[in-house]
Amino acid sequence: MTTNRSSNRRKPSFIVGIGASAGGLSALEKFFDNMPPDNGMAFVVIQHLSPDFKSLMDDLLSRHTSMTIHRVTNGTILRPDSIYLIPSKSHMTVSGGKLYLTAREPGQHLDLPIDVFFRSVAKDAGARAIGVILSGTGSDGSRGIVDIHNAGGLVLVQTTDSAQFDGMPRSALATGICDLMLDPERMPLAILKYSGFSPAERKLELSKISMEGTQEEGGYRPIFSLLRSQYNLDFSRYKPPTVGRRIQRRMNTLNLSDIHDYAAVLAKDPEELDTLYRDLLIGVTEFFRDSKAFEQLAKTVLPDLFRERPDEEDIRIWSAGCATGEEAYSLAIIFTEQAELVNYRGTITIFATDAHRNSLEFASHGVYSKNRLKNVSPERLLRFFVKQSEESYRICTELRKMIVFAPHNLISDPPFTRMDMISCRNLLIYLQPEAQEKVISLFHFALKLHGIFFMGSSEGLGKLATEFETIDSSGKIFRKARDLKISLDMNVDPSQQKFTASAVVQTPHRMTISMDRQLVHDYDFLLKEYMPSGLLINERRQILHCFGDTSNLLRQHEGRYENDVLFLITDELKIPLSTSLHRAAKSNTSVVTTNIQLGDSSSERRYDLHVECIPDEKAGVTHYFVSLRQSQSQRPVPASVNREIVHIPETPIPEHYQQRIIDLEQELQATKESLQTAIEELQTSNEELQATNEELLASNEELQSTNEELHSVNEELYTVNSEFELKNKELKQLNQDHENLLASIQIGTVYLDAALAIRKFNPAIERFFKLLPQDIGRPIDHIAYHLANQREMLEDVRQVLKNGQTLEKEELTTDGQWLLKRVLPFWAETGVIEGVVITFTDITRIKQAEQSIMVLNQELEKKVEQRTLELQKAKETADKANITKSLFLANMSHEIRTPMAGIFGMIELLQTTRLDNEQLQYLETMQRAGESLLLIIDDILDFSKIEAGKVELLKERFKIADTIQETLKIHQPRIAAKSLSFELSLDESLPDTLVGDSLRLKQVLSNILSNAIKFTETGKITLAIKSLTRTEDTITLQFSITDTGIGIPADMKLAIFEPFTQADNTISRRFGGTGLGLAICKKLVDLMGGRIWLEESSSLGTSVHFSAIFAIPQEKRLLAEHFLPVANEAFPESSLRILVAEDDAINRDIFVRILIKKGYAPVAVTNGREALEHLNREKFDLVFMDASMPEVDGVTATKLIRQFPENHPNFNIPVIAITAHALEEDRQRFIESGMTEVLTKPFSIKTITEAINQLFAS
């Protein structure tokens, strides 16, 4: 045997499926206690788990094995030296070495998880499969082990006496294919022995292991002899575990351990022998046991049975193994109900038999307690029972007359015959397979063709399954399929058997079944063609078969037919045939009677009458073949044939002798008929005598019946309770730990119930409460305690009981100690507050420390307050400085922008005149210088606002394509001027519309693009936009601007985003700039939730990347589908009447000149008052309004314009603000006053015309 196993093998040597249900926990623990951990096998435990409780099986088994325990999930791979547990609400199968789970279908249908797994492991592992059936009720597993057996695997079943519930082991044993039946602790050794041998050696090893388990059963021989001699019943035909368990029970009662000692006691003590006999014949039965099977019998079987019977034909039922009669009476009830439905007028007879005479006596009385009638409906109770007392009922006379109770041994006594139905339920499972086969064959013989066979739920037909057709598989109802003779060795006298080692395991009887109908038809054809004419008769002279033409033998009769060859034979042959038959039966040889004359005396033809003897020595039966042949005296008789030759003389018998012979024969026939009548009367009397002998039942069935019912009902509950029993031990240990914890902590604790009675307390509470152990159960208000405010404590407890909220307070004791009191509710599983827990923690030292800290804090607060005043003053000074700076910058911007507007306006007007190239270059230089100055002013203002935290991003919808186009449109002239190529790369998945601040995005893009154009002399500039991350509501975009310019040194990578910083000091001298652009970009990108970074090379230019987060509106159109190329727009000029209000003469003059040049009709005024006067007198199409003017400023004037009535000629006229205030809050203020758009100084011809065109285009 191989003992060195490696746990690292990837594939287990065997897959052991273990089926267990009620009572299986103890068996599993014993099994794994004796299974070494390095066995190389995989163990899969299948249980009937309750879906309402969490299984603790992994915790419980871990104490009995060091193997790894897995709770199976779908696809778990089987590994050696491991245990796998099925989860609840699931079926589990194995395929390819993996475990798969399927949800259990809801409903009340039969659930068989053990069968499901066993069938799959048989298919997957074949001869490597091992099935183990442990304690449990029901029949789960009995089907799956058949597949394991057929696949060449091993099947082990727990002994029924060691199982707390033997339903599953019994069902498994009833299949007849179990290899070993052992106690759980002996199974591991058997499995290890089995696994260590080759497949060819395993069957021999199994027989050895089996003999190890049954060698002691030879000791039962003297006990069986005593029982057989006293009660004429051979228990060697019963299954050894069944007999052995009950014998062992009696031995335990008498404190005996040796089987021979117990046999000696039985030989001397008849009462003990009788007790053992009654114990061995215990039958568990009840009314309508397996009610669904009885319902199916009544609904589908009985209607056909009555339909096929004439009204007057009797119906015969045999209830075999009827025990105390409940099943026989149940059959009587349903047959009576069906007979009443179809108005059946015949006789129904039920033969109820059992080997236990005391049980028959009980059944014949027909009196049952109320508890035993629980399955009888109230209607049936009223119809078929008579109340005898408050606790008992008697069967009505109608049912009692239907039933004949008789003792009968199914194995040794001949069966009843001509039965329409046989019911034998839950008796065969106690017999060995060969005995089961014999009894079923007897039932087959006893049944009529198409008779009904009603079996128990755990029983099967075995080898005779082909002789029955199934009516209902779940109810185990079958119909006799063929009326063939099944020959079985039924005449063996059990008393003559020798009790050897094979006495328990009998050699199967030889069984032959008659040939099929086709073969019989073929034989009939051959016999008809080649067999001489004649008659085949039996010992009772009944004709069994006619061969050929028998008209010369038989005569035609009128009237009632009688199957007797002497009644049917011709008159001339009666005497010779009667004589020949008598001689043949007496000598057991064939007889030939010669020289027989047929017809008148003138006939010269003579005949020989041949009577051939055909004996069956084994069956003790003889048949005869009668034939009439023409005499051929010359033909010799073969020597091998044993025949007696009888010569009939030629002298005929006188007629009066012949008449006398005929009279004697008729008298003999009448005597026989009279004898038959006497025999039938005797049989009837015998049945009546048997009915009076039915007083033979023992009544210790009630407790067994009740136990079986409880076992069946509580199967899953028992499994859960077994686990909880062990869990309670853990809880007990935890409770001890809890007690130790309470005793060791210095926190006073007391438990009160809802009535404020003391439930538990710890020693630490005694410092504050005068409590003794006997105070448990007393109300807390009866106890004295050292708290300054005792009434408040009780109020706090009641408050927590009422609202269920934890309460925490500081309490002062009478001796000046400070306590932290906590009152916590504790809840029942139903959600009801059961009481409170009060804890007292001594915080006296903490309170003293708090007091010291409080004094220290007051001193520190004074110092901090003094320091805070100084910091507050410094902060106020800094805030005033910032405000002053912002006002200064804003005013400076306004004061610079106003004259700059005049300068830019004059430059543009000069550019429209005739100038030479040199003059144009001067003007362009002036314009660039002015633009640089404005950019510096804008950067300073933006940076100031960001530093002050006054920049807030807008959240408005915008099209990203428009933002990109507008940005590129600004820089397109500079790109073209340097002859740079520009590439735009867009992610096709970008949405068309976003939500965010498009102006700030445009500002960042414009600033970075401006730098790229500024520092790139040749090559190209690339703008790439792609999506980084995306959710349902937001998207993060990355913008990348790459150029081929001068690049940025690596050591400036981070500093370049600091204010007033440039890559090189020479840059400001060569290219100009303040060093604020990228600093502003970084601040704005931070506000947009992104970041900005560089990827640069001094030789390959610079790549600036920044990311930003935007919201996504509902529309999800793609940007690539709506992006339009940058194009110059052209708007037609129009002769609009435009009112210009500007207090600065230069700007007013320039504005008017620009409008006139564009073909408009402007009217100029110097303040808001004059603008209102003109608007009240004349009709205008548009107003350009300076925001800051004397007398009435532009904001006030606009508010007055918006108050014009609807019939005013200038109602709702567009007003465009022209202002030197460049801050965003200024723009917002102008829009809120009613202005349509804002134009920031300095303005140009282009900005003015674009504003007009955009306004009127919409």
Secondary structure, DSSP 8 states (H G I E B T S, - for coil): ------TT-SS-S-EEEEEE-TTHHHHHHHHHHTS-S----EEEEEE---TTS---HHHHHTTT--SEEEE--TTEE--TTEEEE--TTEEEEEETTEEEEEE---SSS---HHHHHHHHHHHHHGGGEEEEE-S-SS-TTTTHHHHHHHTT-EEEEE-TTT-SS-HHHHHHHHTS--SEEE-GGGHHHHHHHHHTS-HHHHHHHHHHHHHHHHGGGGGGHHHHHHHHHHHS--GGGB-HHHHHHHHHHHHHHTT---HHHHHHHHHH-HHHHHHHHHHHT-----TTSSHHHHHHIIIIIHHHHHHTS-TTS-EEEEEET-TTSHHHHHHHHHHHHHHHHHT--S-EEEEEEES-HHHHHHHHHTEEESGGGTTS-HHHHHHHEEEEETTEEEE-HHHHHHEEEEE--TTTS----SEEEEEE-SSGGGB-HHHHHHHHHHHHHHEEEEEEEEE-TT---GGGGGGEEEEETTTTEEEE-----EEE-----GGG---STTSSS-----EEE---HHHHHHHHHHHHHHS-SEEEE-TT--EEEEES--TTTB----SS----HHHHB-HHHHHHHHHHHHHHHHHTSEEEEEEEE-SSTT---EEEEEEEEEEETTTTEEEEEEEEEE--TTS---TTS-EEEEE--SS---HHHHHHHHHHHHHHHHHHHHHHHHHHHHHHHHHHHHHHT---B--THHHHHHHHHHHHHTHHHHHHHHHHHHHHHHHHHHHHHHHHHHHHSSSEEEEEETTSBEEEE-GGGGGTB---GGGTTSBGGGS-B-BS-HHHHHHHHHHHHHH---EEEEEEBTTS-EEEEEEEEEE-TTS-EEEEEEEEEE-HHHHHHHHHHHHHHHHHHHHHHHHHHHHHHHHHHHHHHHHHHHHHHHHHHHHHHHHHHHHHHHHHHHHTS---HHHHHHHHHHHHHHHHHHHHHHHHHHHHHHHTT------EEEEHHHHHHHHHHHHHHHHHHTT-EEEEEE-TT-BSEEEE-HHHHHHHHHHHHHHHHHT-SSSEEEEEEEEEEE-SSEEEEEEEEEE-SS---GGGTTGGGSTT--S-HHHHHHT---S-HHHHHHHHHHHTT--EEEEEETTTEEEEEEEEEEE--S---BGGGT--------------EEEEE-S-HHHHHHHHHHHHHTT-EEEEESSHHHHHHHHHHS--SEEEEESS-SSS-HHHHHHHHTT--TTSTTTT--EEEEES---HHHHHHHHHHT-SEEEESS--HHHHHHHHHHHHH-
